Amino acid sequence: MFSEKNRAPAWCDRILWRGDGMQQVEYRSHPKLNISDHKAVSSLFDSQIRVIDAVKYRKVHEDVMKKLDKLENEFLPQVMVDNTEVIFETVRYLESQTKDLIIANTGQVLAHL
């Protein structure tokens, strides 16, 4: 059960599950897949599932989506600009002009400009 490095397999080399209605039928290691230093593993399960009440499921889904939408909106950055219009004098080639613009973060999260 130890690797060529003489260590026990890591948790990421295993498939964990929990539940009364789950029965592991097969567990396999795939030594030819070497895209990582962890063993590639797969498993086949028999499971018993409950019937889902589609109406209740849809209602719960809608409620969760509304809450997520509200949270998302609360965490959007909000900024205020002191002027919505910046007026420059006559613009000429190779003549620079500078105007000040104040931007304030009025929201509850960082605003990246």
C-alpha positions, 0 to 999 in steps of 0.5 A: 500500500506504500508508493515507491517513495515509501509513504502511505497514500494521501487523502487525495488518492482516495474517494470518500463518501458518506450516507446510508444509501451509498454502497461502493461497488468498485474502486480502481487505481489508474497508474498509467495516468500520471498527470500529477504526483497523486494516484488517479483513482475512480470508483463505482457506487450503487446509491438509493436516492429519494424522489425530489418534489419538483415544486418544492425544489423549484421554490427552494431554488428560486429562494436561494437565487434571490438571496444570492442575487441580493448578496451579489448586489450588496457586494458590488463596488459603488463610486461617486464622481464629483463632476460628470463632465470635464471641459478642456480649453481649446485642445492643441497638438502637443499641448497638455492640459490637466483637470482634476477629477475626484472619485470616491468609493461610497460602497462597502467593498473595494473598488478597483479603478 
